[in-house]
Amino acid sequence: MTGNHKSALISGASRGIGLGIANRLAEQGYSLTVTARDAGRLEEVAAQLRSAGAADVVAVAADMSDTEGVERVVAEHANRFGTLSALILNAGVGTAGPLADTSVRRFDKTLAVNLRAPLQLIQGALPMLRAAAAAAPERGAKVIALSSITGVYAEAGLAVYGAAKAALISLIATLNAEESGNGISATTLAPGYVDTDMSAWIHDRIPPEQMLTVGDIVEMVDALLRLSSRAVVPNIVLSRAGTDAYRA
């Protein structure tokens, strides 16, 4: 499927922010490739997205720490759709604890999912993104990556997670430097805590009603996807109300 039809690939799409974005794009008639680790849950999501209005849905179960799995996701999208209007890099893993106690094994896993997989997805998707941008030059193609406010402002206990997210911000900035002239613009979103399963571990200190909502992130993504190819928004920080805006 080529030409002016819009398609998106969304990682971490089975729940939370990724699912919220997928639902919004389905309602707008996008063709979607969705990926997450749980194959059964992903098939349920695919059926939901078809009912919501998606033109077509491809579900690819894959672990983002597995390079072959990431390759399979890109290949499945290329085989079905040919071009890619929007690459949504949402899959991530979190790790918390003092820097002194961080294990190298956990460090490697965090970097693999939060940084290596986005790099691999971008590299694999670039030909399709360029093709989409050439087919719709006013709209261009978009890459949106979920970073974290801890990638901008350091926070005790989140050294590895914050470092991975800071590197992701740098990666996306470089993508803009290299590809925005080709119609591919990229943005990182760097929110504080969002009310999802991933943030449940800190509910004893920050209740969910004090967190950002999934809808807040979905609205930002929707707005970014509507921008023309002339606009580049490198990074957006979203802080929680009632904080000093420098912490998650």
Secondary structure, DSSP 8 states (H G I E B T S, - for coil): --TT--EEEEES-SSHHHHHHHHHHHHTT-EEEEEES-HHHHHHHHHHHHHHT-SEEEEEE--TT-HHHHHHHHHHHHHHHS--SEEEE-------B-GGG--HHHHHHHHIIIIIHHHHHHHHHHHHHHHHHHHSTTT-EEEEEE--GGGTS--TTBHHHHHHHHHHHHHHHHHHHHHGGGTEEEEEEEES-BSSGGGGGGTTTS-GGGSB-HHHHHHHHHHHHHS-TT----EEEE--TTS-SS--
